[in-house]
Amino acid sequence: MVVLLFVMVCGVYIFSICLKQISTSSTSEFLNIGVIQKPCPEPNIEPWEIPYVHYPNPKTFSRAECACNPVRYFAIMSMQRSGSGWFETLLNNHTNISSNGEVFSVKVRRTNVSTIVETLDKVYNLDWFTSASKNECTAAVGLKWMLNQ
């Protein structure tokens, strides 16, 4: 009898909570979400290629008109006397490709991990000035890394 009385009290209590939750008046509103401004339109990039592009924000000049152009990065890995200098010259002849040469040939740039990361940040954010990287609408930027470095 006590269990039956307990079940009835719990049932009435649960039923009263359900009645409070079920209401005939609607209080729902539409969310007012506004898009401020999309910085760039959706690029036509294949999904597998997304990790290989970035949008650099250089500190030394403004890429305002080319801010929505993605930049791909590369590294030329080679050995001495293999024609990598000639290949780099061919790349730098293109107006939108910037190859920065042997950036790790100077010992200071490769002394420890933090200097290597700092050098790579300068190269890939287009803050490293060589003859080719001064083009603001660069489409690809990279460096040459000799295997003995």
C-alpha positions as CSV (number, residue, x, y, z in Angstrom):
1,M,0.0,0.0,0.0
2,V,2.9,2.4,0.8
3,V,4.6,1.6,-2.5
4,L,1.3,2.3,-4.4
5,L,0.9,5.6,-2.5
6,F,4.5,6.5,-3.3
7,V,4.0,5.7,-7.0
8,M,0.8,7.8,-7.2
9,V,2.5,10.8,-5.6
10,C,5.4,10.6,-7.9
11,G,3.1,10.2,-10.9
12,V,1.1,13.3,-10.0
13,Y,4.3,15.2,-9.4
14,I,5.8,14.2,-12.8
15,F,2.4,14.8,-14.6
16,S,2.3,18.4,-13.1
17,I,5.9,19.1,-14.3
18,C,4.9,17.8,-17.8
19,L,1.9,20.1,-17.9
20,K,4.1,23.1,-17.0
21,Q,6.4,22.2,-19.9
22,I,3.6,21.7,-22.4
23,S,2.0,25.1,-23.1
24,T,-0.4,26.3,-25.7
25,S,1.2,29.7,-26.0
26,S,4.3,29.9,-28.2
27,T,7.3,31.9,-27.0
28,S,9.7,31.0,-29.8
29,E,11.3,33.8,-31.7
30,F,13.5,33.9,-34.8
31,L,17.1,34.5,-34.1
32,N,18.4,37.7,-35.5
33,I,21.8,36.7,-36.8
34,G,23.5,39.1,-39.2
35,V,26.6,38.5,-41.2
36,I,28.9,41.4,-40.8
37,Q,31.2,40.9,-43.7
38,K,32.8,37.9,-45.2
39,P,36.4,38.6,-45.8
40,C,36.8,36.5,-48.9
41,P,34.5,34.6,-51.1
42,E,34.7,30.8,-51.0
43,P,37.8,29.8,-52.9
44,N,37.8,27.2,-55.7
45,I,40.2,24.9,-53.9
46,E,40.0,21.1,-53.8
47,P,39.5,19.7,-50.3
48,W,42.8,17.8,-50.4
49,E,44.6,21.0,-51.3
50,I,43.4,23.1,-48.3
51,P,46.3,22.2,-46.0
52,Y,48.7,23.5,-48.6
53,V,47.4,27.0,-49.0
54,H,47.4,30.0,-46.7
55,Y,46.5,33.6,-46.6
56,P,49.6,35.5,-45.5
57,N,49.5,38.8,-43.6
58,P,52.9,40.4,-44.1
59,K,54.0,43.1,-41.7
60,T,56.3,45.0,-44.2
61,F,53.7,45.8,-46.8
62,S,50.0,45.5,-47.5
63,R,48.4,42.8,-49.6
64,A,45.0,44.6,-49.6
65,E,44.0,43.9,-53.2
66,C,45.3,40.4,-53.1
67,A,44.2,39.4,-49.6
68,C,41.7,36.8,-50.9
69,N,44.3,35.1,-53.2
70,P,45.6,32.0,-51.5
71,V,49.3,31.4,-51.5
72,R,50.7,27.9,-51.8
73,Y,54.1,27.1,-50.3
74,F,56.9,24.9,-51.5
75,A,60.5,23.8,-50.7
76,I,63.1,22.8,-53.3
77,M,65.2,20.1,-51.7
78,S,68.4,19.3,-53.6
79,M,72.1,18.6,-53.5
80,Q,74.9,20.7,-54.8
81,R,75.5,21.0,-58.5
82,S,72.2,19.4,-59.3
83,G,70.6,22.3,-61.3
84,S,68.5,23.6,-58.4
85,G,69.8,27.2,-58.9
86,W,68.7,27.1,-62.6
87,F,65.3,25.7,-61.6
88,E,64.9,28.4,-59.0
89,T,65.7,31.0,-61.6
90,L,63.0,29.6,-63.8
91,L,60.5,29.8,-60.9
92,N,61.5,33.4,-60.1
93,N,60.9,34.4,-63.7
94,H,57.2,33.8,-63.2
95,T,55.6,37.0,-61.8
96,N,53.5,35.2,-59.2
97,I,56.0,32.8,-57.8
98,S,58.7,33.7,-55.2
99,S,61.6,31.4,-54.4
100,N,63.8,32.9,-51.7
101,G,66.9,30.9,-52.3
102,E,69.0,29.1,-49.7
103,V,67.5,30.8,-46.6
104,F,69.3,28.3,-44.2
105,S,72.8,28.9,-45.7
106,V,73.6,31.4,-43.0
107,K,74.3,29.6,-39.7
108,V,72.4,32.1,-37.6
109,R,69.1,31.2,-39.3
110,R,69.5,27.5,-38.5
111,T,71.1,27.5,-35.0
112,N,68.0,26.3,-33.1
113,V,64.3,25.6,-33.7
114,S,63.1,29.0,-32.8
115,T,65.3,30.8,-35.3
116,I,64.2,28.2,-38.0
117,V,60.5,28.8,-37.2
118,E,61.1,32.6,-37.3
119,T,62.9,32.3,-40.7
120,L,60.1,30.2,-42.1
121,D,57.5,32.7,-40.8
122,K,59.3,35.5,-42.6
123,V,59.4,33.5,-45.8
124,Y,55.9,32.2,-45.9
125,N,54.3,35.5,-44.7
126,L,56.1,37.2,-47.6
127,D,58.2,39.3,-45.2
128,W,61.5,38.1,-46.6
129,F,62.5,40.5,-49.4
130,T,64.2,39.1,-52.4
131,S,63.7,40.2,-56.0
132,A,60.7,37.9,-56.5
133,S,58.8,38.3,-53.3
134,K,58.1,42.0,-53.7
135,N,55.1,41.1,-55.9
136,E,52.0,41.5,-53.7
137,C,49.9,39.0,-55.6
138,T,52.3,36.1,-55.1
139,A,50.6,32.8,-55.7
140,A,53.4,30.5,-54.5
141,V,56.3,31.1,-52.1
142,G,59.1,28.9,-51.0
143,L,62.7,28.3,-50.5
144,K,65.6,26.1,-51.5
145,W,67.0,23.7,-48.9
146,M,70.2,22.0,-49.6
147,L,70.5,18.5,-48.1
148,N,73.8,19.3,-46.4
149,Q,72.3,22.2,-44.3
